Amino acid sequence: MNHARLREINFDGIVGPSHNYAGLSLGNLAATSHAGDISHPRAAALQGLAKMRANMALGLPQGFLLPLPRPNESFLARLGLTQSDAAERENRPLVAAAWSASAMWTANAATVSPAPDTADGRCHLTPANLATMPHRAQEWRDTKAQLAVAFADDSAFALHDAVPPFFGDEGAANHMRLCTEHAAPGVEVFVYGRPGGAFPARQSLQASRAVARLHGLSPERTIFIEQNPAAIEAGAFHNDVVSVANGRVLFTHEEAFAEREGAYEAIRAAFPELQVVEVPSSDVSLAEAIATYLFNAQLVTLPDGNMALVVPMESWNSAAVRRFLDRMEAGNGPIRRVTPVDVTQSMANGGGPACLRLRVACDPATVDPRFLLDEGKADAIARVVERHWPECIEPSAVGNPALAQQVVAARAALLDLLDLGDLA
Ligand code: SUG
């Protein structure tokens, strides 16, 4: 099979009109510390679009995925609730779950194994069951429906069901791929958490193994490594909060993995070309890395072959992180360029630049073009967002029928614009 046309496309989640701060994710310190804040869905969606445009300006292909239908009435109905039950304090988190715009973090939409890695030579996608958090566990069927439209070409793609929910799976956020080039077979690294700590370990080893089997990955090029329990304890609820990979490079915090040396050795044994760019705790503490989301950056290969790191403003504005980044840019390592982006609305819920995108290495011609972005489409989406997305949402407004109507109408206007009414 000839994979010469493969390119990495980042599919960013368009931030949905119900974006709010309900504090639903135990162990996600940003989200729990912003619980009850007033959110700004319109600004959030425009920040997301600006990030997509900045990546296109770097010469990178860009796609997007849609917000899921919210509020999710059938989720509430199955719990014996209606919107007005938000008035009762104990029901509020469940009603807020039905309103959550959490599908914006498409790094949790699915695990993706590009065609050169799989037994049948197709790109395999498994939607993540997101079983650990109730507000996220409702996502995967609608996500799958959307992936089925975007990647409908079954000579190029294979789309699976999520793995059964007793095995928590968080998708690409706990998965990394190393390769010399996209067209060549890569080494896929699954990072799981050991349960039993103060915060949930969302990714189970069983789920990672199931995804690897479903995708037909070769055992010699598949690695399972354990996340450092201390990192989960410190708020790294996904591995992509403490490390990111691209091409031959693993950019990681010193404390990301349970057995640091063992992890590097295992990867190197399967992928001798590995280049580790490790940030020592003495330069950036684990707490600072998590607070600033330095590793929740997009590590991308530019058209000239150099790598750039797209970091959140919170990293850029941290003195310790900035010192490290300045040194890295001036050095002779593989990452020579750093660009900051403002995604503060998403960051306040624990979602940085890397959470907002799902990487799919594929032939762009095999993707439904309705999911691919260009400047004209970005302008048109921005106009719909400016016109329909709520300016702000107060926590007490979650459950409000008029706001619910606005949220439903806003998504419908977006689907209409993009000719994606089949996903209504
Ligand atoms: O699952 N936050 C998301 C953030 C996901 C970040 N994704 C990656 N690291 N890839 C989560 O914890 C907060 C929603 C709220 O509390 O209202 C939330 O779901």
Boltz pocket constraint, residues with backbone or C-beta under 6 A from the ligand:
constraints:
  - pocket:
      binder: B
      contacts: [[A, 20], [A, 21], [A, 22], [A, 23], [A, 24], [A, 25], [A, 28], [A, 31], [A, 32], [A, 100], [A, 102], [A, 105], [A, 107], [A, 108], [A, 133], [A, 136], [A, 173], [A, 237], [A, 238], [A, 240], [A, 241], [A, 349], [A, 350], [A, 351], [A, 352], [A, 354], [A, 355], [A, 356]]
      max_distance: 6.0
